[in-house]
Amino acid sequence: MASELPGGPVHPLPPDLYEGLLISDVAHAAWLDITPLARNEFICWVEDAKQAATRERRIRRTREELEEGMRRPCCWPGCKHRERNGK
């Protein structure tokens, strides 16, 4: 299922975020247009949530931010799981 939309270089696209992106054609197209590292940042931000409600809110905000033309998650310091050499 999630293979229809790409993930990031470190984090694969989780099914719940995949479903959240399919709700909006604009967010779906934006996801395909952003860089793999940008996708990785959104995925890491969603996966960093400790509570289900926070995760759901971050999925909704990912969709909204992509619809608004944002290319990285707002106020996120970056994925702590990837090397700083771009991988």
C-alpha positions in Angstrom: 0.0 0.0 0.0 2.5 2.6 1.1 4.8 1.8 -1.9 2.6 4.0 -4.1 4.0 7.0 -2.3 7.7 7.3 -1.5 9.1 7.5 2.0 12.4 9.1 3.0 16.0 7.9 3.0 15.8 6.8 6.6 12.1 6.4 7.4 9.6 4.5 5.2 6.1 6.0 4.8 3.9 4.7 7.6 0.4 3.5 6.6 -1.5 6.1 8.6 0.4 9.0 7.1 -0.1 7.4 3.6 -3.8 7.4 4.2 -3.7 11.0 5.5 -2.0 12.1 2.3 -4.5 10.4 0.1 -7.3 12.5 1.5 -6.0 15.6 -0.4 -5.0 15.7 -4.1 -2.9 18.8 -3.3 -1.1 17.2 -0.4 -0.5 14.1 -2.4 1.0 16.0 -5.4 3.1 18.1 -3.0 4.4 15.0 -1.3 5.6 13.7 -4.7 7.2 17.1 -5.4 9.2 17.6 -2.2 12.7 16.1 -1.8 13.3 12.7 -0.2 14.9 14.5 2.8 11.9 16.7 3.2 9.6 13.6 3.2 11.9 12.1 5.8 11.5 15.1 8.0 7.7 14.9 7.9 7.8 11.2 8.6 10.2 11.5 11.5 8.1 14.3 12.9 4.9 12.2 12.8 6.7 9.1 14.2 8.2 11.1 17.0 4.8 11.6 18.6 4.4 9.8 21.8 0.6 9.8 22.0 -1.9 8.7 19.4 -3.7 12.0 19.5 -0.5 13.9 18.9 0.3 11.6 16.0 -3.1 12.1 14.4 -2.7 15.9 14.8 0.7 15.8 13.2 -0.7 13.8 10.2 -3.4 16.3 9.8 -0.9 19.2 10.0 1.4 17.5 7.5 -1.5 17.4 5.1 -2.4 21.0 5.8 1.2 22.3 5.6 1.7 20.6 2.3 -1.6 22.1 1.0 -0.3 25.5 2.1 2.9 25.0 0.1 5.3 24.3 3.0 8.1 22.0 2.1 9.3 21.0 5.6 7.5 20.6 8.9 7.1 23.9 10.8 9.3 24.2 14.0 10.9 20.8 13.7 14.7 20.7 14.3 15.2 17.8 11.9 15.4 14.1 11.8 17.8 12.9 14.5 18.1 9.5 12.9 19.9 10.4 9.7 23.5 11.2 9.1 24.2 14.9 8.4 25.8 14.0 5.1 22.4 14.0 3.3 21.6 10.3 3.9 
